Amino acid sequence: MSNFFSDNQDLVFTLKNIDLEEVVSVREHGYADAAKFDGSPENYADALDSFERVLSVVGDVSGERIAPRSRQVDEEGPHFADGVVTYHPLTVKNLEDLRKAGVSGVILPREYGGLNFPTTIYTMMTEMVSRADASLQNLFGLQDIAETICEFGDEDQRQRYLPRFACGEADGAMDLTEPDSGSDLQSVRLKATQDPKTGKWYLDGMKRFITNGCAKIHLVLARSVEGSTDGRGLSMFICEKCPELVVRRIEHKLGIHGVATAELQYNHVPAELCGQQRRGLTRYVMSLMNGARVAISAQAVGIAEASYREARKYAAEREQFKQSIDKFPAIYDMLARMKTKLTASRALLYETTKIVDLRNVYQHIMDHDPERITDEVREKSKYYGKVAAALTPMSKALSTESANQIAYDCIQIHGGTGYMHDFDAERYYRDARITNIYEGTTQLQIVAAIGGVMQRVLDPMINELFNGISDESQIGRLKALVRQMHEKHLTAVKFVADKKNSAYHDLRARNLVENETFIFVGLLMLRDALKDAAREPLAERYILDAVADFDRNYQLVLSDDLSTIDRHREVIDY
């Protein structure tokens, strides 16, 4: 019997030790909601008990039902004929099992049929689902679409759409990418026109690479201001599945075979404006994408967890030269690196979701609850907004790149058998590959994160972590190494800032973001080691490995080497 929550001691540790009391108290209106809604917690202990029970249910569904079906879903996938997408019967069963578990609208408010859970708890669910079947996460994880309607739609839209999401009757898609726009969403051309007589909106154009493009409810980024050419002319629209919205084809992909990725044609599709005109990209899509980036980070951690377990099991069972291969230094060194990367990714992910939760609750007050606005609320909304903007791309970069490396190493440990369909290793490798591409490539996450690094946004958290870690014993020695890295890092940041060379700034952005990640995650690992001494070797391994990579990045930044800028054409065109 497999329960993907209870069998994962790191995930259990995370739930036990993460402090969501402020988040929950604000979401539950100081626990006054307990008098209004069945299931609302009376206090934080009550909330934690609910979280654990629901996570255990999702863990059971993931381990006992979804995971055993995953290979067949991957091999056969959805069916497409005559413009109709039909999901695999086992995928339908998986979604029905999750619906029966009552988690279809887990992050939605209770007044619309949801559970009002924090993003952090929902993210733990998406991690477990991804471990079982990464493609299913691309359906289960689309609850961010409902949350976007909740935050930016009007009350009529919330009443009409959210209960459908919460009960599992409706699914969603976010229709952003177009054939020629890719990541450059400012160049979106799909046209939104308003009938001057009726005031109704209609959409015309194409979208590509749309996950679950056959969904019942779509959030669509479209150009609503005629003659505009940038993001200020874009708005967000809601439309429903209809004959005018045509699925032209589904894409044939390397991985995540269980979910349909579609090319869509809009033939004067009826739609309604969500929120205000001109804020589609600048506010609504950015919020939607940041939520999606957290979900993909969890998807990557789930794939990494599955990959590590597959490699660990195989290495313990596979014998060569009369002993299991996990006894060989080359193999156990690889396994140790995999486990360390996995643990580090999870530590950063859930520190990020906690900050995202804090950002969300205070931003919600600012947008929807003027009676609760105080100077403290304004300050917290601004602060957590900045920190979330810094941590979200950092987390996606770390978790997705780590997942790709861990899945790669999983195949390597299996050897030739890992390349075959006989084992799940090759599927994990194929599924992992998309994670550092969609919702913004790693390169774009670096672009998103570097501003926070240069502005020293994380300094208050870094200083707080330093102050909370003892200088004594082994932990103190490791803390000193992180301190040394931090001092060098501040020098490197100042060096780049003082150069005032935009090309050099962009060239070394990855080095700086990686180094700040080493410092921040190293401190998180030490903090957790203080709570559980068994985690100390993981912290040690992470920090000692980080030092070498940090120093390389540091030397590159301070090298002032402009040859890549000045002579790159000579190199790439040779």
C-alpha positions in Angstrom: 0.0 0.0 0.0 1.5 3.4 -1.1 0.5 6.7 0.4 2.5 9.5 -1.3 2.0 11.7 1.7 2.8 9.5 4.6 5.6 7.7 2.9 7.5 11.0 2.2 9.1 12.0 5.4 10.4 15.2 3.9 6.9 16.3 2.9 5.5 15.4 6.4 8.4 17.3 7.9 7.5 20.3 5.8 3.9 20.3 6.8 4.8 19.9 10.5 7.4 22.7 10.5 6.1 25.4 8.1 4.3 28.2 9.9 1.1 29.1 8.1 -0.7 30.5 11.2 -0.7 34.1 10.0 -1.9 33.0 6.5 -4.7 30.8 7.9 -5.9 33.4 10.4 -6.2 36.1 7.8 -7.9 33.7 5.3 -10.4 32.6 7.9 -11.1 36.2 9.1 -9.6 35.4 12.5 -11.5 32.1 12.5 -14.9 33.9 12.5 -15.7 31.8 9.4 -16.2 28.8 11.6 -19.6 30.2 12.5 -20.6 30.5 8.9 -19.3 27.4 7.1 -19.2 23.8 7.9 -15.6 22.6 7.9 -14.1 26.0 8.7 -11.4 25.6 11.4 -11.9 27.0 14.8 -8.2 27.6 15.4 -4.8 26.9 13.7 -4.5 23.4 15.3 -7.9 22.5 13.8 -6.7 23.8 10.4 -3.5 21.8 10.5 -5.5 18.7 11.3 -7.7 19.3 8.2 -4.7 19.9 6.0 -3.1 16.6 7.2 -6.3 14.6 6.7 -6.9 15.9 3.2 -3.2 15.5 2.2 -3.4 11.9 3.4 -6.4 11.3 1.2 -4.7 12.8 -1.9 -1.6 10.8 -1.0 -3.6 7.6 -1.0 -5.3 8.4 -4.3 -2.0 9.3 -5.9 -0.2 6.2 -4.7 -2.9 3.6 -4.9 -4.8 4.6 -8.0 -3.1 7.3 -10.2 0.5 5.9 -10.1 -0.5 2.3 -11.2 -2.4 3.7 -14.2 0.4 6.1 -15.3 2.3 3.9 -17.7 -0.8 3.0 -19.7 -1.9 6.6 -19.8 1.5 7.6 -21.1 1.6 4.9 -23.8 -1.9 5.6 -25.1 -2.7 9.2 -24.3 -5.8 11.1 -25.4 -7.6 10.6 -28.7 -8.3 13.2 -31.3 -10.8 12.9 -34.2 -13.1 15.3 -36.0 -12.1 18.2 -33.7 -13.0 16.3 -30.5 -10.5 15.4 -27.8 -11.3 12.4 -25.7 -9.1 11.7 -22.7 -7.9 8.2 -21.8 -10.5 6.3 -19.7 -7.9 6.0 -16.9 -7.3 9.8 -17.0 -11.0 10.2 -16.6 -11.0 7.8 -13.6 -8.1 9.7 -12.1 -10.0 13.0 -12.3 -13.1 11.4 -10.9 -11.1 10.0 -8.0 -9.8 13.4 -7.2 -13.2 14.9 -7.5 -14.6 12.4 -5.1 -11.8 13.3 -2.7 -13.3 16.8 -2.6 -10.2 18.6 -3.8 -11.4 20.0 -7.2 -11.7 23.5 -5.7 -9.3 23.2 -2.8 -8.0 26.9 -2.9 -11.4 28.5 -3.6 -13.4 30.3 -0.9 -16.1 28.2 0.9 -18.9 30.4 -0.3 -18.2 29.1 -3.8 -17.9 25.4 -2.8 -14.1 25.4 -2.1 -12.0 24.4 0.9 -10.3 27.8 1.3 -6.9 26.0 1.7 -3.6 28.0 1.4 -1.6 27.7 -1.8 1.1 25.8 0.2 -1.2 22.9 0.9 -2.6 22.8 -2.6 1.0 22.8 -3.9 1.7 19.7 -1.7 -1.2 18.0 -3.5 0.2 18.9 -6.9 3.6 17.5 -5.9 2.0 14.2 -5.0 -0.1 14.0 -8.1 2.9 14.8 -10.2 4.9 12.1 -8.6 2.2 9.7 -9.6 1.6 11.0 -13.1 3.1 14.4 -14.2 0.7 14.8 -17.0 -2.3 14.6 -14.7 -0.9 17.6 -12.8 -1.5 19.6 -16.0 -5.2 19.0 -15.4 -5.4 19.1 -11.6 -3.1 22.1 -11.4 -5.3 24.3 -13.6 -7.2 25.4 -10.5 -5.2 28.6 -10.8 -7.6 29.5 -13.6 -10.5 29.4 -11.2 -8.5 31.4 -8.7 -7.8 34.1 -11.3 -11.5 34.5 -12.0 -12.1 34.6 -8.2 -9.6 37.4 -7.8 -10.2 39.5 -10.9 -13.7 38.6 -12.1 -16.9 40.3 -10.9 -19.3 38.7 -8.4 -21.6 37.5 -11.2 -18.7 35.7 -12.9 -17.6 34.2 -9.5 -21.1 32.9 -8.9 -21.5 31.4 -12.4 -18.0 29.8 -12.8 -16.4 29.0 -9.4 -19.0 26.5 -8.1 -18.6 24.6 -11.4 -14.8 24.3 -10.8 -15.3 23.5 -7.1 -17.5 20.5 -7.8 -15.3 19.2 -10.6 -18.0 19.8 -13.3 -15.8 22.3 -15.2 -12.1 22.3 -16.2 -10.0 25.1 -17.5 -7.4 26.3 -19.9 -5.3 29.4 -20.1 -5.0 30.5 -23.7 -1.9 32.7 -24.0 0.7 31.5 -26.5 0.3 32.1 -30.3 2.1 30.6 -33.2 4.5 33.6 -33.6 4.5 35.1 -30.1 6.1 32.3 -27.9 7.2 33.9 -24.7 6.7 37.4 -26.1 3.2 37.9 -24.9 3.2 41.6 -25.7 3.0 40.6 -29.4 -0.3 38.6 -28.9 -2.5 39.3 -31.9 -5.7 37.4 -31.2 -8.4 40.1 -31.7 -11.2 41.0 -29.3 -13.9 43.1 -30.8 -17.0 44.6 -29.1 -20.4 44.8 -30.7 -21.3 48.5 -30.4 -25.0 47.7 -30.2 -25.0 44.8 -27.7 -21.7 45.4 -25.9 -20.8 41.8 -26.3 -17.2 40.7 -27.0 -16.0 38.3 -29.7 -12.6 36.7 -30.2 -10.9 35.9 -33.5 -7.5 34.4 -34.1 -5.2 31.5 -33.2 -3.6 30.0 -30.1 -0.9 27.3 -29.8 0.6 25.0 -27.2 -2.6 25.3 -25.1 -2.6 22.8 -22.2 -6.0 21.2 -22.0 -7.2 23.2 -24.9 -10.4 21.1 -25.0 -11.5 22.6 -21.6 -15.0 23.8 -20.8 -13.8 27.3 -19.6 -11.0 29.3 -21.1 -9.1 32.4 -19.9 -7.9 34.1 -23.0 -5.4 36.9 -23.6 -6.5 39.0 -26.5 -5.9 42.4 -28.1 -8.9 44.6 -27.3 -7.5 48.0 -28.3 -7.4 48.4 -32.0 -4.1 49.7 -33.3 -2.1 48.9 -30.1 1.1 46.9 -30.4 2.2 46.3 -26.8 1.0 44.8 -23.6 -1.2 47.9 -22.7 -3.6 46.9 -25.5 -4.3 43.4 -24.1 -7.2 42.3 -21.9 -8.3 39.1 -20.3 -11.5 37.3 -21.4 -13.5 34.3 -20.3 -15.1 32.1 -22.9 -16.7 28.7 -22.9 -16.3 25.7 -25.1 -18.5 26.2 -28.2 -18.7 25.3 -31.9 -16.9 28.6 -32.8 -13.9 27.5 -30.7 -12.2 24.9 -32.8 -9.5 22.4 -31.7 -7.5 22.1 -34.9 -5.1 19.5 -33.7 -3.3 18.2 -30.6 0.5 18.4 -30.4 2.7 15.3 -30.5 5.0 15.8 -27.5 8.1 14.4 -26.0 6.5 13.8 -22.6 3.4 14.5 -20.5 1.5 12.4 -22.9 -1.6 12.1 -20.8 -2.8 15.7 -21.3 -3.8 17.2 -24.6 -1.8 20.2 -25.8 -3.8 21.9 -28.5 -3.8 24.4 -31.3 -7.0 26.5 -31.2 -8.8 28.6 -33.8 -11.2 31.3 -32.6 -14.0 32.0 -35.1 -15.8 34.9 -33.6 -16.1 33.2 -30.2 -18.5 34.8 -27.7 -16.6 36.0 -24.7 -16.8 38.3 -21.6 -14.3 40.7 -20.2 -12.6 39.6 -17.0 -11.5 42.6 -14.9 -10.6 45.8 -16.6 -9.5 46.5 -20.1 -5.8 46.9 -20.8 -4.8 45.0 -17.6 -4.8 41.6 -19.2 -1.1 41.2 -19.4 0.3 43.7 -16.9 -1.8 42.4 -14.0 -4.0 39.4 -14.6 -1.7 37.2 -16.8 1.3 37.9 -14.7 -0.6 36.8 -11.6 -1.9 33.7 -13.4 1.6 32.8 -14.7 3.2 33.2 -11.3 0.6 30.8 -9.9 1.4 28.4 -12.8 5.1 28.7 -12.1 4.6 27.6 -8.5 2.5 24.6 -9.8 5.2 23.7 -12.3 7.9 23.9 -9.5 5.8 21.4 -7.6 5.4 19.3 -10.7 9.2 19.2 -11.1 9.7 18.2 -7.4 7.1 15.4 -7.9 9.0 14.1 -10.9 12.3 14.4 -9.1 10.8 12.5 -6.1 9.7 9.7 -8.4 13.0 9.6 -10.3 15.0 9.5 -7.1 13.0 6.7 -5.6 13.2 4.7 -8.9 17.0 5.1 -8.9 17.4 4.3 -5.2 15.3 1.1 -5.5 17.1 -0.1 -8.6 20.6 0.6 -7.2 19.8 -1.4 -4.0 18.5 -4.4 -6.1 20.9 -4.4 -9.0 24.0 -6.5 -8.4 27.3 -6.3 -10.2 30.5 -8.0 -9.1 28.6 -9.8 -6.3 27.3 -6.7 -4.6 24.5 -4.2 -5.1 25.6 -1.2 -7.1 24.6 1.3 -4.4 27.8 0.1 -2.6 30.0 1.6 -5.3 31.2 5.2 -4.6 30.3 6.5 -8.0 26.7 5.4 -7.5 26.2 6.4 -4.0 27.8 9.7 -4.7 25.3 10.2 -7.5 22.4 9.2 -5.3 23.5 11.6 -2.6 23.6 14.5 -5.0 20.1 13.5 -6.3 18.7 13.4 -2.8 20.3 16.7 -1.9 19.0 18.5 -5.0 15.5 17.1 -4.3 15.5 18.2 -0.7 16.9 21.7 -1.6 14.3 22.2 -4.3 11.5 21.2 -1.9 12.8 23.6 0.8 12.8 26.5 -1.5 9.5 25.6 -3.1 7.6 25.7 0.2 9.4 28.7 1.5 8.2 30.4 -1.7 4.6 29.2 -1.3 4.4 30.5 2.2 5.5 33.9 1.0 3.0 33.6 -1.9 0.3 32.8 0.6 1.1 35.9 2.6 1.2 38.0 -0.5 -2.1 36.7 -1.6 -4.0 37.2 1.6 -2.9 40.8 2.0 -3.3 41.6 -1.7 -6.9 40.2 -1.4 -7.6 42.6 1.4 -6.3 45.5 -0.7 -8.4 44.6 -3.7 -11.6 43.3 -2.1 -11.9 44.2 1.6 -11.4 48.0 2.1 -12.6 47.9 5.7 -9.7 45.7 6.7 -7.0 47.9 5.1 -4.6 49.4 7.6 -1.1 50.8 7.2 0.3 47.4 8.4 -1.8 45.7 5.7 -0.4 48.1 3.0 3.1 47.5 4.2 2.8 43.7 4.2 1.1 43.6 0.9 3.9 45.6 -0.7 6.7 43.7 1.1 5.4 40.2 0.4 4.6 41.1 -3.2 8.3 42.0 -3.8 9.6 38.9 -2.0 7.2 36.6 -3.9 8.2 38.1 -7.2 11.9 37.3 -6.3 11.4 33.8 -5.0 8.9 32.4 -7.5 11.2 32.5 -10.6 14.1 31.4 -8.3 12.1 28.4 -7.2 11.1 27.4 -10.7 14.6 27.7 -12.0 16.0 25.5 -9.2 13.3 22.9 -9.1 13.0 22.4 -12.8 16.7 22.3 -13.6 17.2 19.9 -10.6 14.4 17.7 -11.8 16.0 17.4 -15.2 19.3 16.5 -13.7 17.8 14.0 -11.3 15.8 12.3 -14.0 18.9 12.2 -16.2 20.9 10.5 -13.3 18.0 8.1 -12.8 18.5 6.7 -16.3 22.3 6.7 -15.8 22.0 4.6 -12.7 19.8 2.2 -14.5 22.3 2.0 -17.4 20.9 0.5 -20.7 17.7 -0.7 -19.0 16.9 2.9 -18.1 16.7 3.8 -21.8 14.0 1.1 -22.3 10.2 1.3 -21.8 10.6 -1.6 -19.3 11.3 0.9 -16.5 9.7 4.2 -15.6 13.0 6.1 -15.7 12.7 7.1 -19.4 9.2 8.5 -18.8 10.3 10.6 -15.9 13.1 12.0 -18.1 10.7 12.8 -20.9 8.2 14.4 -18.5 10.8 16.5 -16.7 12.1 18.1 -19.9 9.1 20.4 -20.4 9.2 21.8 -16.8 12.1 24.2 -17.5 10.5 25.4 -20.7 6.8 26.2 -20.3 5.5 29.1 -18.3 8.8 30.7 -19.0 12.1 29.1 -19.7 14.9 29.0 -17.1 16.5 31.9 -19.0 13.3 34.0 -18.5 13.2 33.0 -14.8 16.7 34.5 -14.5 15.5 37.7 -16.1 12.5 37.8 -13.7 14.8 37.1 -10.6 17.8 39.3 -11.3 16.0 42.5 -10.4 15.3 41.2 -6.9 18.9 40.1 -6.5 20.3 43.5 -7.6 17.8 45.3 -5.3 18.7 43.1 -2.4 15.0 42.1 -1.8 15.8 38.9 0.1 18.3 40.6 2.5 15.8 40.8 5.4 15.0 37.1 5.2 18.6 36.2 4.7 19.6 38.2 7.8 16.8 36.7 9.8 17.9 33.2 8.8 21.5 34.0 9.8 20.4 35.3 13.2 18.4 32.2 13.9 21.2 29.7 13.3 23.7 28.9 16.0 27.4 29.5 15.5 28.2 26.3 17.5 29.2 22.8 16.4 28.9 21.5 12.9 26.0 23.8 12.0 28.1 26.8 12.9 30.9 25.6 10.6 28.5 25.3 7.7 26.9 28.7 8.6 30.4 30.3 8.4 30.8 28.9 4.9 27.4 30.4 3.9 28.4 33.7 5.5 31.6 33.8 3.4 29.6 33.1 0.3 27.2 35.9 1.2 30.0 38.5 1.7 31.5 37.6 -1.7 28.1 37.8 -3.3 27.5 41.3 -2.0 30.8 42.3 -3.6 29.8 40.7 -6.9 26.4 42.4 -7.0 28.0 45.8 -6.3 30.6 45.1 -9.0 28.0 44.5 -11.6 25.9 47.5 -10.4 28.8 49.8 -10.6 29.8 48.8 -14.1 26.5 50.2 -15.5 26.9 47.9 -18.5 23.5 46.4 -19.4 25.1 43.7 -21.6 27.4 42.6 -18.8 24.5 42.7 -16.3 22.5 40.4 -18.5 25.4 38.1 -19.3 26.2 37.5 -15.6 22.6 37.5 -14.3 22.5 33.7 -14.2 25.7 33.6 -12.1 24.3 36.1 -9.6 20.9 34.4 -9.3 22.4 31.0 -8.9 24.7 32.3 -6.1 21.9 34.0 -4.3 20.0 30.7 -4.5 22.9 28.8 -3.0 23.0 31.2 -0.1 19.3 31.3 0.6 18.7 27.6 0.2 21.8 26.8 2.3 20.3 28.8 5.1 17.0 27.0 4.7 18.7 23.7 4.9 20.6 24.7 8.1 17.4 26.0 9.7 15.7 22.7 9.0 18.7 20.8 10.3 18.3 22.6 13.6 14.8 21.2 13.8 15.8 17.7 12.9 19.4 16.6 13.4 19.0 13.8 10.9 18.9 16.5 8.2 22.3 17.8 9.0 24.2 15.6 6.5 21.9 16.8 3.7 22.6 20.4 4.7 26.3 19.7 4.8 26.3 18.0 1.4 24.3 20.9 -0.2 26.6 23.6 1.2 29.8 21.9 0.4 28.7 21.2 -3.2 27.4 24.8 -3.5 30.8 26.3 -2.5 32.6 25.0 -5.6 29.8 26.2 -8.0 29.5 29.5 -6.1 33.2 30.2 -6.5 33.1 29.5 -10.2 30.2 32.0 -10.6 31.9 34.5 -8.4 35.1 34.4 -10.4 33.2 34.8 -13.7 31.4 37.8 -12.4 34.5 39.6 -11.2 36.6 38.6 -14.2 35.2 41.6 -16.1 35.6 39.3 -19.2 33.9 41.0 -22.1 35.1 38.6 -24.8 31.7 36.8 -24.9 30.0 40.1 -25.6 32.6 41.5 -28.0 33.4 38.3 -29.9 30.3 36.1 -29.6 29.6 36.2 -33.3 33.0 35.0 -34.1 32.4 32.0 -31.8 28.9 31.0 -32.8 29.3 31.7 -36.5 32.6 29.8 -36.9 
